[in-house]
Amino acid sequence: MTMQYARCNWMLSLALDENGDPCRYMATGDTTDGVVATMSSHIESVHSVDPADLQNNIRAVTKTTKTKNLNNRPPTEH
């Protein structure tokens, strides 16, 4: 199973959160389109930035991580 993710500070390096600290928001999704939608919503509502021009940037910084399913591990040798 894989998960897609992108961090807000990868795109908007000077973006601050509501406390004035560097934004550490991470958008996640099963697909890149899901990450783009989630991140677009975040940067529009929190940072008041129009995400229309940033769609390709969001896709460029989206990464994939693999997660292991614990049910498919081989039996241990005794």
N, C-alpha and C positions, 0 to 999 in steps of 0.2 A: 504494500500500500504506500502511495506517495502523497506528499502534501506540498503545495506551492505556498510561498510566502514572500513578502517584501516588507522592508522597514521604511518608515516615513523619512527618517534621517538620511537614507540613501538617496532620496530624490530631492528633498528640501533641506539641505545641510544646515541652514540657519533657522529652521522651523523650531518654534518653542511650544511647549504644552501650556495648559491653563495656569500652571504655577510658575511659568517663566523659565523652566528647565528645558534642555534639548528634548525634543519630542522622541519618544521611544516606542511609538505605536507600531505594531506589526500586523499587517493584513494577512490573513491566511485563507486558503480555499483549496478545493479539490482540483480546480483548473486555473489556468492563467486568467481566463475571463472573470472568474470569481474573485481573484485577487484584485484585478483591475477595478471591478465594481466596488469592492469593499474599500480599497484605497481611495478611489475617486470620491466616495461618500465622505470619508474621513477628512481629506484635504479641503473639501469644499465646506464642510460644516465646522471644522475646528480651526483651520488656517485661513478661511475665506479666500481660497485660491480656486480659480476656475480650472477643473481637471481636464477640460476638452483638449487643451494643447499638450497635456502630459501623458496621454494614453500610451504612446510609444515608449516614453521614459519609464513608466510603470512596468511595462512588459520587459524592458531591458534589465531592470534590477530585480525582477522576479526570479527566485531560486527554487530548486526542487530538493526536498529532503526525502530520504527513504526511511521508512519505519518498519521494523521487523514485527511480523505477526508471531506471537509466542506459541501459537498452536501448531506451527509447522516446523518446529525444531526437531532434529533427529534424536532418537533415544541415546542416552549416554552409555558409554561402554563401562562394564563393571569388571 
